[in-house]
Structure formats: structure tokens, C-alpha cells
Amino acid sequence: MTETISEIASLKDELEFYKSLFKSHSGSVIYNLKIKHENGQRVWIDVIRCDKSELLRLDPDEEVSEWLKPVKCER
């Protein structure tokens, strides 16, 4: 019974996190949104609309490191 209650609470937290997407990034295309961590907490990040300061606040991982690299212009 206790496992069921904790599973329900976990699923409610998960649902609230996904519903928060529409409050925090209502003008973003869902395809551009990624789930990243900031101080251990999950957050939504729009890889197209974010700036460098937002990326620096995220917990470092391989994908964030790639986003921070400057884009080379090609002709």
C-alpha cells in the first residue's frame, strides 16, 4: 500500500513538471525544449531562445558543453 502511495505521489510530481512546460515556455516550439538540471532540479530549456547566462546556470553535461561552444561560420 505504501509503495502505491509513493508511486502516485511520484507520478503527480512528474505530471506537474510536464504541465509546467505550458506556463514557462508557452511561446516555444516543443521540439526545441529539453529537460536539463539546474542545482539538481529538472528545468525546461529552449535551446533556440536561451542565452549564454541561462546555459551557464545549468548543471554541466556533454550536451550543455556543446551548446556553449561558438558556432563556426562556413561559406
Secondary structure as UniProt FT lines:
FT   HELIX           2..24
FT   TURN            26..27
FT   HELIX           30..32
FT   STRAND          33..38
FT   TURN            39..40
FT   STRAND          41..46
FT   TURN            47..49
FT   HELIX           52..57
FT   HELIX           62..68
//
